[in-house]
Amino acid sequence: MWLLLAFVSATLLGLYDVVKKISLERNAVIPVLFLNIFFCCLLFLPVVLLSALAPDMMRNTLLFLPAIGSEGHFLLFLKAVIVLASWIFAYFSLKHLPITIASPIKATQPILTLLGALLVFGERLNIWQWAGVLTAVISLFLLSRSGKKEGIRFAHNKWIYFMILAVVTGSVSGLYDKYLMTCLDRMNVQVWYNFYQLAIMGVILFTPFQWRNTIPFISILLVLADFVYFYALSYEDSMISIISLVRRSGVVVSFIAGAIWFKERNLKAKFIDLLLVLAGMYLIYLGTR
C-alpha cells in the first residue's frame, strides 16, 4: 500500500513542478515561495483549530493533530529550516533552467537518500529493488546530461549548482522525515513545519512580483503530495529509499509539460532516457510485491 501511495505522491509532485514553473517565469522567486507557504498554512489552519477546539470530533480522523511538547516543536522547526533551504535553491534553479533539465536533476535526489538510508536506517534492498534503483539512477544521469545539447554547461552554470544544493538538502530532509516518523505523528510533521517556514519567510518577503492564478495550486498540489507521502512513511515496513525514488518518477509529468506547454527542445534523446526511468519504477514495483 505504501508503494502505491508513493506513486500517487509522485504524480502530484510532477504537477506541482509544472504549476511552480509557470508561476516563476518572469517573476520574483521569494514572493511566490512565500505565497506557496502561506496558502499551505491557510489550508491547514482549520485542521489546527479543530484539533485544538474539538479534539473528540477529530480524534478518529486522518487529519487529527495530537498535542506535542516543546521538544517536538523544536524538531519541526529544524525541518522547516532544512526544507526552506531546499526550496529556495530549487525555486531559483527552476526559474532559470528548462523544466526538462531542472526536474531530472532534482530527481537524482534518491541516490543520496538511498545512501543515507543504507547507512543510517540499515535498510536492505532485494535484487529486484537494486535493479530498479540502478536502472533509475542511470536513466536520471543520462537525462541530466541531455541538457548539454541545449548549450547549458553544467560545470559553469550557477543554477545547476543551486539545484545540486536543493538535491543535497532535500535528501537530508527525506532522511529526517523517516526519523520524525518514529517520534512524532505524521500530521504534526506535515502541518507545523509550514507555519515555522511562514514565520521565517516573513522576514525576507518584500520583493516586487506578478500575481499568477497558478500560485495557489502550488500549495494545493504540495499539500496533497505531502499528505500521501507522510501517510506512506507512517507504515512500519515502508522504506524511505524506495519512497524517495518513486516520488521522483513525477519527472514524467514534468517532461510531458515541458514538451507540450513549454515547447522545450531535444525531447527525443530525453524521451529515451525517460523510458529507463519507467523501467526502474517497474522493477522496484516487482521487488516490493
Summary of the structure (lengths in Angstrom):
residues: 289
radius of gyration: 18.6
end to end distance: 9.7
largest distance: 59.1
contacts: 1013
relative contact order: 0.23
helix: 80%
strand: 0%
